[in-house]
Amino acid sequence: MVPDLLTGRLSLRAASPDDLDALQRIWDDPAVRRFLFDDEPVPRDRAAAVLADVLALSDGLGLWSVRLMGSDKVIGCVGLLPTGAASAYAPGLAGAVEPLAALAPDVWEQGYATEALAQVLAYAFGPLRLASVAAVHDIPNHASGRLVRRLGFVATGECDGPAHRLRTYRLTPDAFARRDA
């Protein structure tokens, strides 16, 4: 289980089964699932399986539901997860940890994803003491590309993916610390 985290504007709470309905609505939104789920619908049973998988993670990895400070409404999720299907296309990612961000479209372009992931990465490089974190995004997903570069990730390559070509990245604790310098 992951610890609850706070930012200036957000409350990141360890995801729980109680978050299922809110997360399913967000994940099934066409704008969100376009890249996160390769544009496949995310019915409740699929969302429940995904949530169960991430809740079963250990070693400090997992998923946080994201809320605006002082609100109980889930506006998305962020996570630290083992690399998933992308490692089948980019074998160098096998065994790596990657961040995840999925926010409801009505809160996009307000800096929440950057703020939430920065806190999750501080946790990854602080208490978890990870030596690096990987990132992968579909090349047409320009918003994700901007997000990971803003956080200090450096591109390491490209490869074919299940629906689109993928771009891979790495981030070290030193590069993360220098991102604002």
FIBATI-389206 format. One record per atom (N, C-alpha, C): residue number from 1; residue in one letter; atom name; y, x, z. Coordinates in pm, whole numbers. Atoms other than C-alpha are relative to their C-alpha. Example, Ala and Ser with C-alpha at 12.3 -4.5 7.8 and 13.67 -1.06 7.14 Angstrom:
BEGIN
<1; a; N; <-119; 89; 0>>,
<1; a; CA; <-450; 1230; 780>>,
<1; a; C; <120; 90; 0>>,
<2; s; N; <-119; -82; -6>>,
<2; s; CA; <-106; 1367; 714>>,
<2; s; C; <109; -77; 73>>,
***
This chain:
BEGIN
<1; m; N; <-118; 84; 0>>,
<1; m; CA; <0; 0; 0>>,
<1; m; C; <124; 89; 0>>,
<2; v; N; <-124; -76; 9>>,
<2; v; CA; <347; 124; -85>>,
<2; v; C; <99; -48; 106>>,
<3; p; N; <-100; 43; -99>>,
<3; p; CA; <636; 121; 164>>,
<3; p; C; <113; -78; -67>>,
<4; d; N; <-120; 67; 51>>,
<4; d; CA; <933; -110; 120>>,
<4; d; C; <109; 105; -16>>,
<5; l; N; <-109; -92; 29>>,
<5; l; CA; <1234; 71; -29>>,
<5; l; C; <128; -79; -22>>,
<6; l; N; <-130; 65; 20>>,
<6; l; CA; <1605; -11; -42>>,
<6; l; C; <89; 89; -85>>,
<7; t; N; <-104; -70; 72>>,
<7; t; CA; <1883; 86; -279>>,
<7; t; C; <132; -66; 42>>,
<8; g; N; <-128; 60; -32>>,
<8; g; CA; <2250; -2; -268>>,
<8; g; C; <6; -149; -27>>,
<9; r; N; <-7; 142; 38>>,
<9; r; CA; <2190; -338; -436>>,
<9; r; C; <-133; -72; 1>>,
<10; l; N; <133; 58; 19>>,
<10; l; CA; <1816; -394; -435>>,
<10; l; C; <-91; 21; 120>>,
<11; s; N; <109; -11; -95>>,
<11; s; CA; <1525; -456; -204>>,
<11; s; C; <-129; 11; -81>>,
<12; l; N; <128; -20; 67>>,
<12; l; CA; <1196; -316; -333>>,
<12; l; C; <-108; -21; 105>>,
<13; r; N; <103; 34; -98>>,
<13; r; CA; <914; -481; -143>>,
<13; r; C; <-138; 23; -60>>,
<14; a; N; <137; -17; 47>>,
<14; a; CA; <550; -389; -168>>,
<14; a; C; <-48; -132; -59>>,
<15; a; N; <46; 123; 65>>,
<15; a; CA; <410; -640; -415>>,
<15; a; C; <-117; -58; 78>>,
<16; s; N; <108; 70; -70>>,
<16; s; CA; <175; -900; -273>>,
<16; s; C; <-47; -116; -88>>,
<17; p; N; <45; 117; 75>>,
<17; p; CA; <-30; -1193; -401>>,
<17; p; C; <104; -113; -4>>,
<18; d; N; <-105; 103; -1>>,
<18; d; CA; <267; -1413; -305>>,
<18; d; C; <98; 15; -116>>,
<19; d; N; <-91; -27; 112>>,
<19; d; CA; <460; -1254; -595>>,
<19; d; C; <-58; -42; -135>>,
<20; l; N; <69; 26; 126>>,
<20; l; CA; <208; -1365; -858>>,
<20; l; C; <77; -93; -94>>,
<21; d; N; <-64; 96; 90>>,
<21; d; CA; <391; -1670; -995>>,
<21; d; C; <129; 56; -60>>,
<22; a; N; <-125; -58; 51>>,
<22; a; CA; <726; -1491; -1023>>,
<22; a; C; <-27; 111; -100>>,
<23; l; N; <31; -110; 92>>,
<23; l; CA; <573; -1183; -1183>>,
<23; l; C; <-60; -51; -129>>,
<24; q; N; <59; 55; 122>>,
<24; q; CA; <367; -1388; -1426>>,
<24; q; C; <107; -56; -92>>,
<25; r; N; <-109; 54; 83>>,
<25; r; CA; <681; -1570; -1546>>,
<25; r; C; <78; 112; -68>>,
<26; i; N; <-75; -112; 57>>,
<26; i; CA; <861; -1240; -1597>>,
<26; i; C; <-85; 71; -106>>,
<27; w; N; <86; -73; 92>>,
<27; w; CA; <566; -1062; -1762>>,
<27; w; C; <-27; -79; -127>>,
<28; d; N; <30; 83; 118>>,
<28; d; CA; <505; -1357; -1997>>,
<28; d; C; <124; -31; -83>>,
<29; d; N; <-120; 21; 79>>,
<29; d; CA; <867; -1372; -2113>>,
<29; d; C; <-14; 81; -129>>,
<30; p; N; <18; -72; 126>>,
<30; p; CA; <859; -1279; -2484>>,
<30; p; C; <75; 133; -8>>,
<31; a; N; <-76; -125; 5>>,
<31; a; CA; <1128; -1013; -2441>>,
<31; a; C; <-63; 109; 87>>,
<32; v; N; <65; -96; -89>>,
<32; v; CA; <935; -847; -2157>>,
<32; v; C; <-137; 40; -55>>,
<33; r; N; <137; -31; 44>>,
<33; r; CA; <583; -873; -2294>>,
<33; r; C; <-4; 69; -136>>,
<34; r; N; <-4; -60; 134>>,
<34; r; CA; <693; -748; -2639>>,
<34; r; C; <-56; 142; 3>>,
<35; f; N; <49; -137; -8>>,
<35; f; CA; <632; -388; -2532>>,
<35; f; C; <-95; 20; 117>>,
<36; l; N; <83; -23; -118>>,
<36; l; CA; <478; -412; -2186>>,
<36; l; C; <-145; -46; -20>>,
<37; f; N; <135; 53; 24>>,
<37; f; CA; <181; -621; -2301>>,
<37; f; C; <-29; -10; -150>>,
<38; d; N; <19; -1; 145>>,
<38; d; CA; <198; -544; -2676>>,
<38; d; C; <12; -138; -61>>,
<39; d; N; <-36; 133; 47>>,
<39; d; CA; <339; -893; -2729>>,
<39; d; C; <-111; -103; 13>>,
<40; e; N; <105; 99; -26>>,
<40; e; CA; <26; -1068; -2604>>,
<40; e; C; <44; -88; 117>>,
<41; p; N; <-33; 87; -112>>,
<41; p; CA; <74; -1374; -2381>>,
<41; p; C; <-63; 49; 130>>,
<42; v; N; <49; -40; -132>>,
<42; v; CA; <28; -1316; -2010>>,
<42; v; C; <-20; -127; 83>>,
<43; p; N; <28; 120; -81>>,
<43; p; CA; <-134; -1629; -1866>>,
<43; p; C; <-23; 39; 146>>,
<44; r; N; <10; -25; -143>>,
<44; r; CA; <-170; -1663; -1491>>,
<44; r; C; <-123; 83; 36>>,
<45; d; N; <120; -76; -35>>,
<45; d; CA; <-529; -1531; -1483>>,
<45; d; C; <12; 147; -36>>,
<46; r; N; <-20; -140; 38>>,
<46; r; CA; <-431; -1214; -1668>>,
<46; r; C; <98; 67; 97>>,
<47; a; N; <-96; -55; -97>>,
<47; a; CA; <-129; -1163; -1440>>,
<47; a; C; <-68; 25; 134>>,
<48; a; N; <72; -16; -127>>,
<48; a; CA; <-355; -1215; -1137>>,
<48; a; C; <-89; 124; -4>>,
<49; a; N; <86; -117; 12>>,
<49; a; CA; <-596; -949; -1265>>,
<49; a; C; <82; 129; 3>>,
<50; v; N; <-87; -119; -1>>,
<50; v; CA; <-314; -700; -1330>>,
<50; v; C; <50; 25; 142>>,
<51; l; N; <-51; -16; -136>>,
<51; l; CA; <-166; -764; -987>>,
<51; l; C; <-110; 48; 94>>,
<52; a; N; <112; -43; -86>>,
<52; a; CA; <-506; -729; -818>>,
<52; a; C; <-31; 148; -22>>,
<53; d; N; <26; -142; 30>>,
<53; d; CA; <-560; -395; -995>>,
<53; d; C; <103; 91; 67>>,
<54; v; N; <-101; -88; -59>>,
<54; v; CA; <-228; -253; -877>>,
<54; v; C; <0; -8; 152>>,
<55; l; N; <7; 11; -145>>,
<55; l; CA; <-272; -386; -525>>,
<55; l; C; <-117; 81; 57>>,
<56; a; N; <115; -77; -44>>,
<56; a; CA; <-602; -198; -507>>,
<56; a; C; <24; 152; -5>>,
<57; l; N; <-29; -143; 10>>,
<57; l; CA; <-436; 139; -576>>,
<57; l; C; <19; 61; 138>>,
<58; s; N; <-18; -72; -127>>,
<58; s; CA; <-423; 401; -304>>,
<58; s; C; <83; 125; -25>>,
<59; d; N; <-74; -126; 10>>,
<59; d; CA; <-261; 740; -244>>,
<59; d; C; <149; -20; -23>>,
<60; g; N; <-143; 24; 11>>,
<60; g; CA; <85; 585; -230>>,
<60; g; C; <45; -60; -130>>,
<61; l; N; <-34; 62; 127>>,
<61; l; CA; <71; 437; -579>>,
<61; l; C; <-4; -151; 14>>,
<62; g; N; <2; 145; -6>>,
<62; g; CA; <140; 72; -643>>,
<62; g; C; <120; -62; -67>>,
<63; l; N; <-102; 82; 65>>,
<63; l; CA; <391; -193; -735>>,
<63; l; C; <93; -58; 105>>,
<64; w; N; <-101; 63; -85>>,
<64; w; CA; <713; -320; -580>>,
<64; w; C; <57; -120; -74>>,
<65; s; N; <-78; 110; 57>>,
<65; s; CA; <870; -659; -642>>,
<65; s; C; <146; 32; 29>>,
<66; v; N; <-142; -33; -9>>,
<66; v; CA; <1242; -624; -701>>,
<66; v; C; <79; -127; 27>>,
<67; r; N; <-89; 111; -36>>,
<67; r; CA; <1497; -854; -539>>,
<67; r; C; <141; 54; 17>>,
<68; l; N; <-137; -37; -34>>,
<68; l; CA; <1873; -846; -517>>,
<68; l; C; <11; 1; 151>>,
<69; m; N; <-16; -9; -145>>,
<69; m; CA; <1976; -743; -167>>,
<69; m; C; <44; -136; 56>>,
<70; g; N; <-33; 125; -64>>,
<70; g; CA; <1984; -1050; 55>>,
<70; g; C; <-60; -124; -65>>,
<71; s; N; <61; 113; 70>>,
<71; s; CA; <1782; -1268; -185>>,
<71; s; C; <-152; 11; 7>>,
<72; d; N; <146; 0; 5>>,
<72; d; CA; <1417; -1370; -187>>,
<72; d; C; <-53; -19; -142>>,
<73; k; N; <41; 23; 139>>,
<73; k; CA; <1412; -1433; -565>>,
<73; k; C; <-42; 132; -64>>,
<74; v; N; <51; -117; 70>>,
<74; v; CA; <1195; -1180; -750>>,
<74; v; C; <63; 6; -139>>,
<75; i; N; <-63; -17; 132>>,
<75; i; CA; <1387; -1044; -1050>>,
<75; i; C; <-79; 97; -87>>,
<76; g; N; <83; -90; 78>>,
<76; g; CA; <1116; -803; -1162>>,
<76; g; C; <-89; 83; 90>>,
<77; c; N; <86; -91; -74>>,
<77; c; CA; <893; -520; -1056>>,
<77; c; C; <20; 142; -51>>,
<78; v; N; <7; -141; 37>>,
<78; v; CA; <876; -142; -1057>>,
<78; v; C; <-126; 54; 64>>,
<79; g; N; <123; -54; -55>>,
<79; g; CA; <576; 74; -995>>,
<79; g; C; <-19; 147; -28>>,
<80; l; N; <56; -132; 26>>,
<80; l; CA; <409; 411; -979>>,
<80; l; C; <-149; -22; -18>>,
<81; l; N; <137; 35; 35>>,
<81; l; CA; <76; 381; -1154>>,
<81; l; C; <-69; 116; -71>>,
<82; p; N; <70; -96; 85>>,
<82; p; CA; <-195; 599; -1303>>,
<82; p; C; <27; -36; -145>>,
<83; t; N; <-21; 32; 141>>,
<83; t; CA; <-134; 632; -1675>>,
<83; t; C; <-114; -89; -47>>,
<84; g; N; <97; 99; 44>>,
<84; g; CA; <-309; 346; -1843>>,
<84; g; C; <-53; 30; -139>>,
<85; a; N; <54; -9; 135>>,
<85; a; CA; <-408; 285; -2202>>,
<85; a; C; <61; 114; -80>>,
<86; a; N; <-66; -107; 75>>,
<86; a; CA; <-160; 545; -2324>>,
<86; a; C; <-78; 130; 4>>,
<87; s; N; <75; -126; -8>>,
<87; s; CA; <-386; 826; -2203>>,
<87; s; C; <-115; 4; -100>>,
<88; a; N; <101; 0; 106>>,
<88; a; CA; <-643; 716; -2461>>,
<88; a; C; <59; 52; -131>>,
<89; y; N; <-69; -45; 121>>,
<89; y; CA; <-384; 797; -2729>>,
<89; y; C; <63; 138; 19>>,
<90; a; N; <-58; -130; -34>>,
<90; a; CA; <-227; 1098; -2554>>,
<90; a; C; <-82; 58; 114>>,
<91; p; N; <91; -49; -104>>,
<91; p; CA; <-511; 1273; -2369>>,
<91; p; C; <67; 90; 105>>,
<92; g; N; <-70; -82; -96>>,
<92; g; CA; <-263; 1509; -2201>>,
<92; g; C; <55; -79; 117>>,
<93; l; N; <-49; 85; -109>>,
<93; l; CA; <-155; 1214; -1987>>,
<93; l; C; <-109; -39; 99>>,
<94; a; N; <110; 38; -88>>,
<94; a; CA; <-498; 1167; -1832>>,
<94; a; C; <23; 55; 140>>,
<95; g; N; <-18; -41; -138>>,
<95; g; CA; <-470; 1177; -1455>>,
<95; g; C; <144; 3; 48>>,
<96; a; N; <-142; -2; -38>>,
<96; a; CA; <-90; 1156; -1459>>,
<96; a; C; <40; -132; 64>>,
<97; v; N; <-61; 119; -59>>,
<97; v; CA; <126; 906; -1273>>,
<97; v; C; <123; -32; -83>>,
<98; e; N; <-117; 41; 77>>,
<98; e; CA; <386; 702; -1459>>,
<98; e; C; <72; -115; 69>>,
<99; p; N; <-74; 114; -56>>,
<99; p; CA; <662; 464; -1354>>,
<99; p; C; <-12; -120; -92>>,
<100; l; N; <-3; 126; 75>>,
<100; l; CA; <678; 103; -1465>>,
<100; l; C; <125; -75; 45>>,
<101; a; N; <-111; 90; -34>>,
<101; a; CA; <979; -126; -1480>>,
<101; a; C; <-10; -122; -90>>,
<102; a; N; <-1; 125; 74>>,
<102; a; CA; <979; -490; -1585>>,
<102; a; C; <92; -96; 74>>,
<103; l; N; <-97; 90; -62>>,
<103; l; CA; <1285; -699; -1506>>,
<103; l; C; <22; -120; -89>>,
<104; a; N; <-31; 122; 74>>,
<104; a; CA; <1374; -1053; -1608>>,
<104; a; C; <118; 27; -93>>,
<105; p; N; <-109; -27; 96>>,
<105; p; CA; <1596; -1047; -1920>>,
<105; p; C; <138; -41; 48>>,
<106; d; N; <-134; 42; -45>>,
<106; d; CA; <1877; -1230; -1741>>,
<106; d; C; <66; 100; 95>>,
<107; v; N; <-62; -104; -83>>,
<107; v; CA; <1933; -921; -1522>>,
<107; v; C; <3; 135; -70>>,
<108; w; N; <-6; -125; 77>>,
<108; w; CA; <1911; -659; -1797>>,
<108; w; C; <145; 47; -12>>,
<109; e; N; <-130; -63; 28>>,
<109; e; CA; <2200; -422; -1864>>,
<109; e; C; <96; -5; 118>>,
<110; q; N; <-83; -5; -120>>,
<110; q; CA; <2324; -420; -1505>>,
<110; q; C; <-33; 123; 85>>,
<111; g; N; <35; -122; -71>>,
<111; g; CA; <2171; -87; -1402>>,
<111; g; C; <-108; -14; 105>>,
<112; y; N; <102; 21; -104>>,
<112; y; CA; <1902; -240; -1183>>,
<112; y; C; <-127; 83; -25>>,
<113; a; N; <122; -77; 28>>,
<113; a; CA; <1610; -69; -1360>>,
<113; a; C; <21; 146; 36>>,
<114; t; N; <-29; -139; -34>>,
<114; t; CA; <1775; 272; -1327>>,
<114; t; C; <4; 19; 151>>,
<115; e; N; <-12; -9; -145>>,
<115; e; CA; <1859; 210; -962>>,
<115; e; C; <-135; -10; 69>>,
<116; a; N; <131; 20; -62>>,
<116; a; CA; <1512; 85; -874>>,
<116; a; C; <-93; 118; -28>>,
<117; l; N; <89; -111; 33>>,
<117; l; CA; <1325; 358; -1061>>,
<117; l; C; <45; 131; 64>>,
<118; a; N; <-47; -121; -67>>,
<118; a; CA; <1546; 631; -916>>,
<118; a; C; <-52; 4; 144>>,
<119; q; N; <52; 5; -136>>,
<119; q; CA; <1441; 516; -569>>,
<119; q; C; <-151; 23; 3>>,
<120; v; N; <145; -21; 9>>,
<120; v; CA; <1075; 503; -671>>,
<120; v; C; <-32; 146; -31>>,
<121; l; N; <23; -141; 31>>,
<121; l; CA; <1098; 853; -819>>,
<121; l; C; <33; 89; 120>>,
<122; a; N; <-30; -75; -122>>,
<122; a; CA; <1264; 982; -501>>,
<122; a; C; <-120; -8; 96>>,
<123; y; N; <121; 17; -80>>,
<123; y; CA; <960; 842; -318>>,
<123; y; C; <-115; 85; -57>>,
<124; a; N; <107; -78; 64>>,
<124; a; CA; <725; 1006; -571>>,
<124; a; C; <13; 149; 29>>,
<125; f; N; <-21; -144; -19>>,
<125; f; CA; <882; 1349; -531>>,
<125; f; C; <23; 37; 146>>,
<126; g; N; <-19; -25; -143>>,
<126; g; CA; <959; 1313; -159>>,
<126; g; C; <-131; -17; 75>>,
<127; p; N; <121; 19; -81>>,
<127; p; CA; <685; 1160; 56>>,
<127; p; C; <-132; 25; -74>>,
<128; l; N; <127; -20; 72>>,
<128; l; CA; <418; 1169; -219>>,
<128; l; C; <-18; 145; -47>>,
<129; r; N; <4; -141; 43>>,
<129; r; CA; <505; 1529; -320>>,
<129; r; C; <-68; 20; -135>>,
<130; l; N; <58; -17; 134>>,
<130; l; CA; <403; 1474; -681>>,
<130; l; C; <67; 118; -70>>,
<131; a; N; <-53; -116; 72>>,
<131; a; CA; <445; 1785; -898>>,
<131; a; C; <73; -42; -127>>,
<132; s; N; <-69; 53; 117>>,
<132; s; CA; <551; 1575; -1197>>,
<132; s; C; <-40; -147; -17>>,
<133; v; N; <27; 139; 35>>,
<133; v; CA; <561; 1221; -1329>>,
<133; v; C; <12; -8; -152>>,
<134; a; N; <-3; 20; 145>>,
<134; a; CA; <488; 1118; -1689>>,
<134; a; C; <67; -134; -29>>,
<135; a; N; <-50; 129; 47>>,
<135; a; CA; <650; 840; -1887>>,
<135; a; C; <-44; -17; -144>>,
<136; v; N; <41; 33; 136>>,
<136; v; CA; <542; 666; -2205>>,
<136; v; C; <72; -128; -39>>,
<137; h; N; <-55; 127; 48>>,
<137; h; CA; <720; 408; -2415>>,
<137; h; C; <-25; -13; -149>>,
<138; d; N; <9; 27; 143>>,
<138; d; CA; <679; 244; -2752>>,
<138; d; C; <130; 49; -63>>,
<139; i; N; <-121; -56; 61>>,
<139; i; CA; <922; 424; -2982>>,
<139; i; C; <103; -108; -35>>,
<140; p; N; <-104; 101; 27>>,
<140; p; CA; <1090; 98; -3094>>,
<140; p; C; <68; -57; 126>>,
<141; n; N; <-59; 49; -125>>,
<141; n; CA; <1165; 22; -2726>>,
<141; n; C; <111; 97; 41>>,
<142; h; N; <-113; -91; -22>>,
<142; h; CA; <1503; 196; -2728>>,
<142; h; C; <53; -7; 143>>,
<143; a; N; <-49; 13; -138>>,
<143; a; CA; <1602; 59; -2386>>,
<143; a; C; <-83; 85; 96>>,
<144; s; N; <84; -82; -86>>,
<144; s; CA; <1304; 227; -2220>>,
<144; s; C; <25; 148; -24>>,
<145; g; N; <-32; -140; 31>>,
<145; g; CA; <1382; 551; -2400>>,
<145; g; C; <128; 45; 69>>,
<146; r; N; <-126; -34; -68>>,
<146; r; CA; <1739; 546; -2270>>,
<146; r; C; <-20; 9; 151>>,
<147; l; N; <24; 3; -144>>,
<147; l; CA; <1617; 461; -1920>>,
<147; l; C; <-67; 129; 48>>,
<148; v; N; <70; -120; -48>>,
<148; v; CA; <1372; 751; -1888>>,
<148; v; C; <85; 126; -19>>,
<149; r; N; <-88; -117; 19>>,
<149; r; CA; <1619; 1001; -2035>>,
<149; r; C; <112; 2; 105>>,
<150; r; N; <-103; 9; -103>>,
<150; r; CA; <1888; 877; -1792>>,
<150; r; C; <-53; 51; 134>>,
<151; l; N; <61; -43; -125>>,
<151; l; CA; <1646; 951; -1508>>,
<151; l; C; <-42; 147; -1>>,
<152; g; N; <29; -142; 8>>,
<152; g; CA; <1594; 1309; -1631>>,
<152; g; C; <-128; 38; -71>>,
<153; f; N; <125; -30; 71>>,
<153; f; CA; <1264; 1279; -1820>>,
<153; f; C; <31; 76; -129>>,
<154; v; N; <-12; -80; 122>>,
<154; v; CA; <1217; 1526; -2107>>,
<154; v; C; <-116; -37; -92>>,
<155; a; N; <104; 37; 97>>,
<155; a; CA; <1030; 1424; -2421>>,
<155; a; C; <-98; 115; -20>>,
<156; t; N; <104; -102; 20>>,
<156; t; CA; <699; 1606; -2467>>,
<156; t; C; <-80; -21; -127>>,
<157; g; N; <75; 21; 123>>,
<157; g; CA; <555; 1448; -2780>>,
<157; g; C; <-2; -145; -43>>,
<158; e; N; <20; 135; 54>>,
<158; e; CA; <462; 1146; -2986>>,
<158; e; C; <-146; -12; -42>>,
<159; c; N; <136; 26; 45>>,
<159; c; CA; <132; 985; -3075>>,
<159; c; C; <-9; -146; -44>>,
<160; d; N; <25; 138; 34>>,
<160; d; CA; <-10; 670; -3221>>,
<160; d; C; <-29; -78; 127>>,
<161; g; N; <29; 87; -114>>,
<161; g; CA; <-42; 376; -2983>>,
<161; g; C; <-67; -126; -47>>,
<162; p; N; <72; 121; 38>>,
<162; p; CA; <-210; 37; -2978>>,
<162; p; C; <80; -91; -94>>,
<163; a; N; <-82; 87; 86>>,
<163; a; CA; <84; -145; -3141>>,
<163; a; C; <109; 78; -72>>,
<164; h; N; <-109; -81; 55>>,
<164; h; CA; <355; 117; -3204>>,
<164; h; C; <-28; 146; 32>>,
<165; r; N; <6; -139; -42>>,
<165; r; CA; <393; 493; -3198>>,
<165; r; C; <59; 10; 140>>,
<166; l; N; <-43; -22; -138>>,
<166; l; CA; <443; 621; -2844>>,
<166; l; C; <74; 133; 12>>,
<167; r; N; <-66; -125; -35>>,
<167; r; CA; <681; 883; -2708>>,
<167; r; C; <-35; 28; 146>>,
<168; t; N; <40; -40; -134>>,
<168; t; CA; <569; 1077; -2401>>,
<168; t; C; <106; 91; 61>>,
<169; y; N; <-100; -76; -74>>,
<169; y; CA; <781; 1244; -2133>>,
<169; y; C; <-62; 55; 127>>,
<170; r; N; <33; -52; -134>>,
<170; r; CA; <752; 1450; -1815>>,
<170; r; C; <129; 15; 79>>,
<171; l; N; <-111; -21; -91>>,
<171; l; CA; <979; 1474; -1514>>,
<171; l; C; <-52; 79; 119>>,
<172; t; N; <33; -80; -117>>,
<172; t; CA; <965; 1739; -1243>>,
<172; t; C; <100; -32; 111>>,
<173; p; N; <-95; 23; -109>>,
<173; p; CA; <1126; 1719; -901>>,
<173; p; C; <134; 71; -24>>,
<174; d; N; <-125; -73; 26>>,
<174; d; CA; <1381; 1986; -1004>>,
<174; d; C; <85; -69; -104>>,
<175; a; N; <-75; 70; 104>>,
<175; a; CA; <1480; 1803; -1321>>,
<175; a; C; <56; -132; 53>>,
<176; f; N; <-48; 124; -59>>,
<176; f; CA; <1509; 1478; -1126>>,
<176; f; C; <120; 28; 90>>,
<177; a; N; <-111; -34; -90>>,
<177; a; CA; <1735; 1645; -868>>,
<177; a; C; <124; 39; -79>>,
<178; r; N; <-114; -45; 82>>,
<178; r; CA; <1956; 1789; -1148>>,
<178; r; C; <61; -112; -84>>,
<179; r; N; <-45; 102; 93>>,
<179; r; CA; <2000; 1460; -1335>>,
<179; r; C; <144; -44; 24>>,
<180; d; N; <-136; 43; -30>>,
<180; d; CA; <2327; 1378; -1157>>,
<180; d; C; <96; 118; 13>>,
<181; a; N; <-84; -120; -20>>,
<181; a; CA; <2453; 1736; -1132>>,
<181; a; C; <90; 27; -117>>,
***
